[in-house]
Amino acid sequence: MNAAFLLDADNLSSASDVDEVFDHFLRLGVTVTVRRAYGGTEKLTGIKDVLRQHAVRSFINQGKGTTDAALIIDAMDLLHHDALPGIVAIGSSDADFAPLAVRLREDGIRVMCFALRDKADSDALALVYDEVVYLDGPTRAGRADPAPRAARKAPAAKKAVARAPAAKAAPVEQASASKVFATDDEFEDILEAVPALLSGEPVPLNDVTKQLRDAQVLGRRAKSTTLLGRYAADFRLTPERNPAYVQWTKR
């Protein structure tokens, strides 16, 4: 089994972290055939010895803020030339690579993430990667179910919300990340936590986010737009570019 390792050296810049990545693959019996690191001169120079030890090719960015773009462009170039193996591992705690992970999974590639737990948005990473390996703590294997929420007071009479029958879930490799995790229970939890949505009128996104967090439907560091995006057919976010309001479409 082969894998590609693409390192955001501006985010993971410790030699010990790089060593742990290759030790992890060694324990799994996986051969890393594509090994590349992207970052600024200072960061890459700081880990040049460990990169040389593991035969990792270095790509210097074109200035501050361009590392992510360099990694993504290179990954897509490799994809279009059929040069990526069946596993791609991205070394970064940054959730900005989420679109790349989703795109690679659409091609049937298993996408992993190596991250630092104290720098990562764990909820966001778990949504798009097949596996997240934390180099500074316990590994989250695959898409683990979220930790149980504290019990909330049950409403006196919870109304059943009419929805179109949910489509049968597609295999993980072929389904988009937004649909893999969509469940009727979660949908009803959203409406229960934010009753103002039941009117069908636009509700300020900030108010929705606060009520979802208060009801523990949304994690402290998770984004409400990501949660609501799983139900794009049910909730309209406006304006599209920088959402400020949420409206239930009552489909």
MINU-202024 format. One record per atom (N, C-alpha, C, O): residue in one letter; x, y, z. Coordinates in steps of 0.2 Angstrom, whole numbers, padded with zeros to 4 digits, always signed. Atoms other than C-alpha are relative to their C-alpha. Layout:
BEGIN
AXYZ/...
END
This chain:
BEGIN
M+0004-0006+0000/M+0000+0000+0000/M+0004+0006+0000/M+0009+0007+0004/N-0004-0006+0001/N+0007+0017-0005/N-0004+0006+0002/N-0010+0006+0002/A+0003-0007-0002/A+0004+0035+0001/A+0004+0006-0002/A+0010+0005-0003/A-0003-0007+0001/A+0008+0053-0002/A+0000+0004+0006/A-0006+0004+0009/F+0000-0005-0006/F+0013+0065+0012/F+0002+0007-0003/F+0007+0008-0005/L-0001-0007+0001/L+0011+0083+0009/L+0000+0004+0006/L-0005+0005+0010/L-0001-0003-0006/L+0017+0094+0023/L+0000+0008-0001/L+0003+0011-0005/D+0000-0007-0001/D+0012+0112+0027/D+0005+0002+0005/D+0004+0002+0011/A-0006-0001-0005/A+0029+0116+0035/A-0001+0007+0004/A+0002+0008+0009/D+0002-0006-0003/D+0022+0133+0040/D-0004-0001+0006/D-0005+0003+0011/N+0004+0002-0006/N+0010+0124+0052/N+0003-0005+0004/N+0003-0005+0010/L-0003+0006-0004/L+0019+0108+0057/L+0008+0001-0002/L+0010-0001-0007/S-0007-0002+0001/S+0037+0114+0059/S+0005-0003+0005/S+0010-0001+0006/S-0004+0003-0005/S+0044+0102+0072/S+0003-0007-0004/S-0001-0011-0007/A-0004+0006+0002/A+0057+0088+0067/A-0003-0006+0003/A-0004-0011-0001/S+0003+0005-0003/S+0049+0077+0079/S-0007-0002-0003/S-0008-0008-0003/D+0007+0002+0003/D+0032+0078+0071/D+0001-0003-0006/D-0003-0008-0008/V-0001+0003+0007/V+0039+0074+0054/V+0002-0008+0001/V+0000-0012-0002/D-0002+0006-0002/D+0048+0059+0062/D-0006-0005+0002/D-0007-0011+0000/E+0006+0004-0002/E+0031+0053+0070/E-0004-0002-0006/E-0007-0007-0006/V+0004+0002+0006/V+0022+0054+0053/V+0003-0006-0003/V-0001-0011-0005/F-0003+0006+0004/F+0035+0042+0045/F+0000-0006+0005/F-0001-0012+0002/D+0000+0006-0005/D+0035+0031+0061/D-0007-0003-0001/D-0008-0009+0000/H+0007+0002+0001/H+0016+0030+0059/H-0001-0004-0006/H-0004-0010-0006/F+0000+0004+0006/F+0017+0024+0041/F+0004-0006+0001/F+0001-0011-0002/L-0004+0006+0000/L+0030+0012+0045/L-0003-0005+0004/L-0003-0011+0003/R+0003+0005-0004/R+0020+0004+0059/R-0006-0003-0004/R-0008-0009-0003/L+0006+0003+0004/L+0005+0002+0046/L+0003-0004-0006/L-0001-0007-0009/G-0003+0003+0006/G+0017-0005+0033/G-0002+0003-0006/G-0002+0000-0012/V+0002-0004+0006/V+0013+0009+0021/V+0006+0003-0003/V+0010+0006+0001/T-0006-0003+0003/T+0026+0015+0009/T-0002+0007-0003/T-0007+0008-0007/V+0002-0007+0002/V+0026+0034+0006/V+0004+0001-0006/V+0011+0002-0006/T-0003+0000+0006/T+0030+0036-0012/T+0001+0008-0002/T+0006+0009-0006/V-0001-0007+0002/V+0027+0055-0014/V+0001+0004+0007/V-0003+0003+0012/R-0002-0004-0006/R+0035+0066+0000/R+0002+0007-0002/R+0007+0008-0005/R-0001-0007+0001/R+0034+0085-0001/R-0002+0004+0006/R-0006+0003+0009/A+0001-0004-0006/A+0035+0099+0011/A+0000+0007-0004/A+0004+0009-0008/Y+0001-0006+0003/Y+0029+0117+0007/Y+0001+0005+0006/Y-0002+0004+0011/G+0000-0005-0005/G+0033+0133+0017/G+0005+0005-0002/G+0008+0006-0007/G-0005-0005+0001/G+0044+0148+0019/G+0007-0002+0002/G+0008-0008+0004/T-0007+0002-0001/T+0063+0148+0019/T+0002-0002+0007/T+0005-0007+0008/E-0002+0001-0007/E+0065+0149+0038/E-0003-0006+0003/E+0001-0010+0006/K+0003+0006-0003/K+0053+0135+0042/K+0003-0006-0003/K+0005-0011+0001/L-0003+0006+0003/L+0060+0123+0029/L+0007-0001+0002/L+0010-0006+0003/T-0007+0001-0002/T+0078+0127+0034/T+0000-0003+0007/T+0005-0006+0009/G+0000+0003-0006/G+0073+0123+0052/G-0001-0007+0001/G+0001-0010+0006/I+0001+0007+0000/I+0068+0106+0048/I+0004-0004-0006/I+0002-0009-0008/K-0003+0003+0006/K+0080+0103+0033/K+0003-0007+0002/K+0003-0011-0003/D-0003+0007-0001/D+0089+0088+0042/D-0005-0005+0000/D-0003-0011-0003/V+0005+0006+0000/V+0074+0078+0045/V-0003-0001-0006/V-0005-0006-0008/L+0003+0001+0007/L+0067+0082+0028/L+0005-0004-0004/L+0003-0008-0008/R-0006+0003+0003/R+0084+0076+0021/R+0000-0008+0002/R+0000-0012-0002/Q+0000+0007-0003/Q+0083+0060+0032/Q-0005-0004-0003/Q-0004-0010-0005/H+0006+0004+0003/H+0066+0055+0025/H-0001+0002-0007/H-0006+0000-0010/A+0000-0001+0007/A+0070+0061+0007/A-0007+0004-0002/A-0010+0002-0007/V+0006-0004+0002/V+0056+0074+0007/V+0002+0006-0004/V+0007+0010-0002/R-0002-0006+0004/R+0057+0087-0007/R-0003+0006+0003/R-0009+0006+0005/S+0003-0006-0002/S+0055+0105-0002/S-0002+0005-0005/S+0002+0005-0010/F+0003-0005+0005/F+0045+0119-0011/F-0001+0006+0004/F-0005+0007+0008/I+0001-0006-0004/I+0048+0136-0005/I-0005+0004-0003/I-0006+0005-0009/N+0006-0003+0003/N+0033+0147-0006/N+0002+0007-0003/N+0008+0009-0003/Q-0001-0006+0004/Q+0031+0164-0015/Q-0001+0006+0005/Q-0003+0011+0002/G+0001-0006-0005/G+0029+0175+0001/G-0005-0002+0005/G-0008-0008+0004/K+0005+0002-0005/K+0018+0175+0016/K-0007-0001-0002/K-0010+0003-0006/G+0007+0002+0001/G+0001+0167+0015/G+0000-0004-0007/G-0006-0006-0009/T+0000+0004+0006/T+0006+0157-0001/T+0001-0008+0000/T+0001-0011-0004/T-0001+0007-0001/T+0010+0140+0006/T-0006-0004-0001/T-0005-0009-0005/D+0006+0004+0001/D-0008+0133+0006/D-0001+0000-0007/D-0002-0006-0010/A+0001+0000+0007/A-0010+0138-0012/A+0005-0004-0004/A+0003-0008-0008/A-0006+0004+0003/A+0007+0130-0017/A-0002-0008+0001/A-0001-0012-0003/L+0001+0007-0002/L+0002+0113-0008/L-0006-0002-0004/L-0006-0007-0007/I+0006+0002+0004/I-0016+0113-0016/I+0001+0000-0007/I-0001-0005-0010/I-0001+0000+0007/I-0010+0117-0033/I+0004-0006-0002/I+0003-0009-0007/D-0005+0006+0002/D+0004+0104-0033/D-0004-0007+0001/D-0004-0011-0003/A+0004+0006-0001/A-0009+0091-0026/A-0004-0001-0006/A-0005-0007-0008/M+0004+0001+0006/M-0021+0094-0040/M+0004-0001-0006/M+0001-0005-0011/D-0004+0001+0006/D-0007+0094-0053/D+0002-0008+0000/D+0001-0011-0005/L-0002+0007-0001/L-0002+0077-0046/L-0006-0005-0002/L-0006-0010-0005/L+0006+0004+0001/L-0020+0071-0046/L-0002+0000-0008/L-0004-0006-0010/H+0002+0000+0008/H-0023+0076-0065/H+0005-0004-0004/H+0004-0006-0010/H-0005+0004+0004/H-0007+0067-0070/H+0000-0007+0003/H+0005-0011+0002/D+0001+0007-0003/D-0013+0051-0060/D+0006-0002+0003/D+0009-0008+0003/A-0007+0001-0004/A+0003+0053-0049/A-0002-0001+0007/A+0003-0002+0011/L+0001+0001-0007/L-0006+0051-0033/L-0002-0007+0002/L-0006-0010-0002/P+0002+0007-0002/P-0007+0034-0024/P-0007+0000+0004/P-0011+0005+0004/G+0007+0001-0003/G-0023+0028-0015/G-0001+0003+0007/G-0007+0004+0009/I+0001-0003-0006/I-0019+0037+0001/I+0004+0007+0000/I+0010+0007-0003/V-0003-0007+0000/V-0015+0056+0003/V+0000+0002+0007/V-0006+0003+0010/A+0000-0002-0007/A-0009+0062+0020/A+0002+0008+0000/A+0007+0009-0003/I-0002-0007+0000/I-0009+0081+0023/I+0002+0002+0007/I-0001+0001+0012/G-0003-0001-0006/G+0002+0087+0037/G-0002+0007+0002/G+0002+0012+0000/S+0002-0007-0002/S-0007+0103+0044/S-0006-0001+0005/S-0010-0005+0004/S+0006+0000-0004/S-0019+0107+0058/S-0005+0005-0002/S-0010+0006+0001/D+0004-0005+0003/D-0026+0120+0047/D-0006-0003-0004/D-0005-0007-0008/A+0006+0002+0004/A-0044+0117+0041/A-0001+0003-0007/A-0006+0001-0010/D+0000-0003+0007/D-0041+0127+0025/D+0001-0005-0005/D-0001-0003-0011/F-0001+0005+0005/F-0037+0111+0016/F-0006-0004-0001/F-0006-0009-0004/A+0007+0004+0001/A-0055+0105+0018/A-0002-0001-0007/A-0004-0007-0009/P+0003+0001+0007/P-0060+0108+0000/P+0005-0005-0004/P+0002-0009-0008/L-0005+0004+0003/L-0044+0099-0006/L-0002-0007+0002/L-0002-0012-0002/A+0001+0007-0002/A-0048+0084+0005/A-0007-0003-0003/A-0007-0009-0005/V+0006+0002+0003/V-0066+0083-0001/V+0001-0002-0008/V-0002-0007-0010/R-0001+0001+0007/R-0060+0084-0019/R+0004-0006-0002/R+0002-0010-0006/L-0004+0006+0000/L-0047+0070-0017/L-0005-0006+0001/L-0004-0011-0002/R+0004+0006-0002/R-0060+0059-0009/R-0005-0001-0006/R-0007-0007-0006/E+0005+0001+0006/E-0072+0062-0024/E+0003-0005-0005/E+0000-0008-0009/D-0004+0004+0005/D-0058+0053-0034/D+0001-0007+0003/D+0005-0011+0000/G-0001+0006-0003/G-0059+0038-0022/G+0007-0001+0004/G+0009-0006+0006/I-0006+0000-0004/I-0043+0043-0013/I-0002+0001+0008/I-0006+0005+0010/R+0001+0000-0007/R-0042+0040+0006/R+0004+0006+0002/R+0010+0006+0001/V-0004-0006-0002/V-0037+0057+0014/V+0001+0000+0008/V-0004-0001+0011/M-0002+0000-0007/M-0028+0057+0031/M+0002+0007+0002/M+0004+0011-0003/C-0003-0006-0002/C-0023+0072+0041/C+0005-0001+0007/C+0003-0005+0011/F-0005+0000-0006/F-0008+0074+0054/F+0000+0007+0002/F+0001+0012-0001/A+0001-0007-0003/A-0011+0088+0066/A+0002+0000+0007/A+0003-0005+0010/L-0001-0001-0007/L-0008+0095+0083/L-0007+0002+0003/L-0010+0007+0001/R+0006-0001-0003/R-0023+0094+0094/R-0001+0007+0003/R-0007+0010+0002/D+0001-0007-0003/D-0020+0111+0103/D+0000+0005-0005/D-0002+0011-0003/K+0000-0005+0005/K-0019+0120+0086/K-0006-0001-0005/K-0008+0003-0009/A+0004+0002+0005/A-0033+0111+0077/A-0008+0001+0002/A-0009+0001+0008/D+0007+0000-0001/D-0052+0113+0075/D-0002-0007-0001/D-0004-0009-0007/S+0001+0007+0001/S-0056+0095+0078/S-0006-0002-0003/S-0006-0007-0007/D+0007+0002+0003/D-0074+0095+0073/D+0001+0002-0008/D-0002-0002-0011/A+0000-0001+0007/A-0070+0103+0056/A+0005-0005-0003/A+0003-0007-0009/L-0004+0005+0003/L-0056+0091+0053/L-0003-0007-0001/L-0002-0010-0006/A+0003+0007+0000/A-0066+0076+0057/A-0006+0000-0006/A-0007-0006-0008/L+0005+0000+0005/L-0079+0081+0044/L+0002-0002-0007/L-0001-0005-0011/V-0002+0001+0007/V-0068+0080+0029/V+0005-0005-0001/V+0006-0008-0007/Y-0005+0005+0000/Y-0054+0068+0033/Y-0003-0007+0002/Y-0007-0008+0006/D+0001+0007-0002/D-0055+0049+0033/D+0003-0002+0007/D+0000-0006+0010/E-0004+0001-0007/E-0043+0049+0048/E+0004+0006+0002/E+0007+0009-0002/V-0004-0005-0003/V-0036+0062+0059/V+0005-0003+0005/V+0003-0006+0010/V-0005+0003-0005/V-0020+0057+0068/V+0003+0006+0003/V+0007+0011+0000/Y-0003-0005-0004/Y-0015+0069+0082/Y+0007-0002+0002/Y+0008-0007+0006/L-0007+0001-0002/L+0004+0070+0085/L+0001+0002+0007/L+0007+0000+0009/D-0001-0002-0007/D+0002+0077+0102/D-0006-0003+0005/D-0007+0000+0010/G+0005+0003-0005/G-0012+0066+0109/G-0003-0006-0004/G-0001-0008-0009/P+0003+0006+0002/P-0024+0052+0106/P-0002+0001-0007/P-0005+0006-0009/T+0002-0001+0007/T-0028+0048+0088/T-0008-0001-0001/T-0011-0005+0003/R+0007+0001+0002/R-0046+0050+0081/R+0000-0005-0006/R+0002-0002-0012/A+0000+0004+0005/A-0048+0035+0070/A-0006+0000-0004/A-0011-0001-0002/G+0006+0000+0005/G-0059+0038+0055/G-0004+0006+0003/G-0002+0010+0007/R+0004-0005-0002/R-0074+0049+0058/R-0004-0003+0006/R-0010-0005+0006/A+0003+0002-0006/A-0078+0045+0076/A-0006+0004+0001/A-0007+0010+0000/D+0006-0004-0002/D-0095+0050+0083/D+0002+0005+0005/D+0006+0004+0009/P-0002-0005-0005/P-0095+0066+0093/P-0001-0002+0007/P-0005-0007+0008/A+0001+0002-0007/A-0094+0065+0111/A-0007+0001+0002/A-0010+0006+0000/P+0007-0001-0002/P-0111+0063+0120/P-0001+0007+0003/P+0003+0009+0007/R+0002-0007-0002/R-0119+0080+0123/R-0003-0001+0007/R-0006-0006+0008/A+0004+0000-0007/A-0125+0084+0141/A-0007+0000-0002/A-0010+0003-0006/A+0007+0000+0001/A-0143+0080+0143/A-0003+0006+0000/A-0002+0010+0005/R+0004-0006+0000/R-0155+0094+0139/R-0007-0002+0002/R-0009-0008+0002/K+0007+0001-0002/K-0172+0096+0146/K-0005-0002-0006/K-0004+0002-0011/A+0005+0002+0005/A-0185+0087+0135/A-0005+0005+0000/A-0008+0007+0005/P+0006-0005+0001/P-0198+0099+0128/P-0007-0004+0002/P-0007-0010+0002/A+0007+0003-0002/A-0216+0096+0134/A-0003-0004-0005/A-0005-0010-0004/A+0002+0004+0006/A-0221+0090+0117/A+0004+0002-0006/A+0003+0008-0009/K-0005-0001+0006/K-0208+0089+0103/K-0004-0001-0007/K-0007-0007-0008/K+0003+0001+0006/K-0216+0092+0086/K+0004-0004-0005/K+0010-0003-0005/A-0003+0004+0005/A-0212+0080+0072/A+0001+0005-0006/A-0004+0008-0008/V-0001-0004+0006/V-0204+0090+0057/V-0001-0004-0006/V+0003-0009-0007/A+0001+0004+0007/A-0210+0084+0040/A+0006+0002-0004/A+0007+0008-0006/R-0005+0000+0005/R-0196+0081+0028/R-0001-0005-0005/R-0004-0010-0004/A+0000+0006+0005/A-0193+0072+0012/A+0004-0005+0003/A+0009-0004+0006/P-0004+0005-0002/P-0187+0055+0015/P+0007+0000-0002/P+0009+0002-0007/A-0008+0000+0001/A-0168+0054+0017/A+0002-0005-0005/A+0000-0011-0005/A-0003+0004+0005/A-0159+0047+0002/A+0005-0005+0004/A+0008-0004+0009/K-0005+0005-0003/K-0149+0031+0006/K+0007+0002-0001/K+0009+0005-0006/A-0006-0003+0000/A-0132+0036+0011/A+0005-0004-0005/A+0005-0010-0006/A-0004+0003+0004/A-0119+0033-0002/A+0007-0002+0003/A+0008+0000+0009/P-0006+0002-0003/P-0102+0025+0001/P+0004+0006+0002/P+0004+0011-0002/V-0004-0006-0002/V-0090+0037+0010/V+0004+0002-0006/V+0005+0009-0006/E-0005-0002+0005/E-0078+0037-0005/E-0004+0004-0005/E-0001+0008-0009/Q+0004-0003+0005/Q-0092+0043-0016/Q-0004+0006+0002/Q-0007+0010-0002/A+0005-0005-0003/A-0102+0055-0005/A+0004+0006+0002/A+0010+0005+0004/S-0003-0006-0003/S-0098+0073-0001/S+0000+0000+0007/S-0005-0003+0010/A+0000+0000-0007/A-0093+0077+0016/A-0006+0003+0004/A-0008+0001+0009/S+0005-0004-0003/S-0108+0088+0019/S-0006-0005+0001/S-0011-0004+0005/K+0005+0004+0000/K-0120+0073+0016/K+0001-0006+0004/K-0004-0009+0007/V-0002+0006-0004/V-0111+0059+0025/V-0003+0000+0007/V-0005-0005+0010/F+0001-0001-0007/F-0115+0066+0042/F-0007+0003+0001/F-0009+0004+0007/A+0007-0003-0001/A-0133+0073+0039/A-0005-0006+0003/A-0005-0011+0000/T+0005+0005-0003/T-0146+0064+0050/T-0006+0004+0002/T-0006+0010+0004/D+0006-0003-0002/D-0164+0068+0054/D+0000+0002+0007/D-0003+0007+0009/D-0001-0002-0007/D-0160+0068+0073/D+0003+0007+0001/D+0001+0011+0004/E-0003-0007-0001/E-0148+0082+0071/E-0004+0005-0003/E-0004+0011+0000/F+0004-0005+0003/F-0159+0091+0059/F-0006+0003+0005/F-0007+0009+0006/E+0005-0002-0005/E-0173+0091+0072/E+0003+0003+0006/E+0000+0008+0009/D-0003-0004-0006/D-0161+0096+0086/D+0002+0007-0002/D+0001+0011+0003/I-0001-0007+0002/I-0157+0112+0076/I-0006+0004+0001/I-0006+0009+0004/L+0006-0004-0001/L-0175+0117+0075/L-0002+0000+0007/L-0005+0005+0009/E+0002+0000-0007/E-0178+0112+0093/E+0004+0006+0004/E+0002+0009+0008/A-0004-0005-0003/A-0163+0123+0098/A-0001+0007-0002/A-0001+0012+0002/V+0001-0007+0002/V-0168+0138+0088/V-0007+0000-0003/V-0008+0000-0009/P+0007+0001+0002/P-0187+0138+0088/P-0002+0006-0005/P-0007+0006-0009/A+0001-0005+0005/A-0187+0155+0078/A+0000-0002-0007/A-0003+0001-0011/L-0001+0002+0007/L-0182+0146+0063/L-0007-0003-0003/L-0008-0003-0009/L+0006+0003+0002/L-0199+0137+0063/L-0005+0005-0004/L-0010+0003-0007/S+0004-0005+0003/S-0207+0153+0057/S+0001+0001-0008/S-0003+0003-0012/G-0001-0001+0007/G-0199+0152+0040/G+0003+0006-0002/G+0005+0008-0008/E-0003-0007+0001/E-0192+0170+0042/E+0007-0001+0001/E+0010-0005+0005/P-0007+0000-0001/P-0174+0174+0041/P+0002+0002+0007/P-0001+0006+0010/V-0002-0001-0007/V-0165+0173+0058/V+0007+0002+0000/V+0011-0001-0003/P-0008-0002+0000/P-0148+0182+0062/P+0004-0006+0001/P+0003-0010+0006/L-0005+0006-0001/L-0134+0169+0060/L+0003+0000+0007/L+0004-0005+0010/N-0003-0001-0006/N-0126+0176+0076/N-0005-0003+0006/N-0002-0007+0010/D+0005+0003-0005/D-0142+0172+0086/D-0001-0008+0000/D-0001-0011+0005/V+0000+0007+0001/V-0143+0155+0078/V+0006-0004+0003/V+0005-0009+0007/T-0006+0003-0002/T-0125+0151+0082/T+0000-0001+0008/T+0002-0006+0011/K+0000+0000-0007/K-0127+0156+0100/K-0005-0005+0003/K-0003-0009+0008/Q+0005+0004-0003/Q-0143+0146+0103/Q+0002-0007-0001/Q+0001-0012+0003/L-0003+0007+0001/L-0135+0130+0095/L+0005-0002+0005/L+0005-0007+0007/R-0005+0001-0004/R-0120+0132+0106/R-0003-0001+0007/R-0001-0006+0011/D+0003+0000-0007/D-0131+0135+0122/D-0004-0007+0001/D-0004-0010+0006/A+0004+0006+0000/A-0141+0119+0117/A+0005-0006-0001/A+0003-0012-0001/Q-0006+0005+0001/Q-0124+0110+0114/Q-0002-0005-0006/Q+0000-0010-0006/V+0001+0003+0006/V-0130+0105+0097/V+0007+0002-0004/V+0009-0002-0009/L-0006-0003+0004/L-0114+0115+0090/L+0006+0000+0005/L+0005+0003+0011/G-0006+0000-0005/G-0097+0112+0098/G+0003+0007+0001/G+0001+0012-0003/R-0002-0007-0002/R-0088+0127+0106/R+0004+0003-0006/R+0004+0009-0007/R-0005-0003+0005/R-0075+0129+0091/R-0003-0002-0007/R+0000+0000-0012/A+0002+0002+0007/A-0086+0122+0077/A-0004+0006-0003/A-0006+0010+0001/K+0003-0005+0003/K-0094+0133+0064/K-0007-0002-0002/K-0008-0007-0004/S+0007+0001+0002/S-0113+0135+0062/S-0001-0001-0007/S-0005-0005-0009/T+0001+0001+0008/T-0111+0137+0043/T+0002-0007-0002/T-0001-0009-0007/T-0001+0007+0002/T-0103+0120+0042/T-0005-0005+0002/T-0007-0009-0002/L+0006+0004-0002/L-0117+0112+0052/L-0006+0001-0004/L-0009-0004-0006/L+0006-0002+0004/L-0131+0121+0043/L+0001-0002-0008/L-0003-0004-0011/G-0001+0002+0007/G-0122+0117+0026/G-0001-0007-0001/G-0002-0009-0007/R+0001+0007+0001/R-0125+0099+0029/R-0008-0001-0003/R-0010-0006-0005/Y+0008+0000+0002/Y-0144+0103+0026/Y-0001+0006-0005/Y-0005+0010-0004/A+0001-0006+0005/A-0142+0115+0011/A-0007+0001-0003/A-0009+0006-0005/A+0007+0000+0002/A-0159+0110+0005/A-0005+0002+0005/A-0011+0004+0003/D+0005-0002-0005/D-0167+0114+0021/D+0001+0007+0003/D-0004+0011+0005/F-0002-0006-0003/F-0158+0130+0027/F+0003+0004-0005/F+0008+0002-0009/R-0003-0005+0005/R-0154+0145+0016/R+0004+0005+0004/R+0001+0009+0009/L-0005-0005-0003/L-0139+0156+0021/L+0000+0006-0004/L+0002+0005-0010/T+0000-0006+0004/T-0140+0174+0015/T+0004+0005+0004/T+0004+0006+0010/P-0002+0001+0007/P-0130+0183+0008/P+0004-0006-0001/P+0007-0008+0004/E-0004+0006+0001/E-0121+0168+0000/E+0007+0001+0002/E+0010-0004+0004/R-0007-0001-0001/R-0104+0176+0001/R+0002+0000+0007/R+0007-0003+0010/N-0001-0001-0007/N-0104+0181+0019/N-0007+0000+0004/N-0009+0005+0006/P+0007+0001-0003/P-0120+0174+0027/P-0001+0004+0007/P+0004+0004+0011/A+0002-0003-0006/A-0128+0184+0040/A-0007-0002+0003/A-0009+0000+0009/Y+0006+0002-0002/Y-0145+0176+0041/Y-0002-0007-0002/Y+0002-0010-0007/V+0002+0007+0002/V-0153+0158+0041/V-0007+0000+0000/V-0011+0003+0004/Q+0007+0000+0001/Q-0170+0154+0035/Q-0001-0008-0002/Q+0002-0011-0006/W+0002+0007+0002/W-0178+0137+0035/W-0005+0000-0006/W-0010+0004-0006/T+0003+0000+0006/T-0185+0133+0018/T-0007-0004+0001/T-0011-0004-0004/K+0006+0004-0001/K-0199+0121+0025/K-0001-0005-0006/K-0007-0006-0008/R+0001+0005+0006/R-0196+0109+0010/R-0004-0006+0003/R-0005-0011-0001/
END
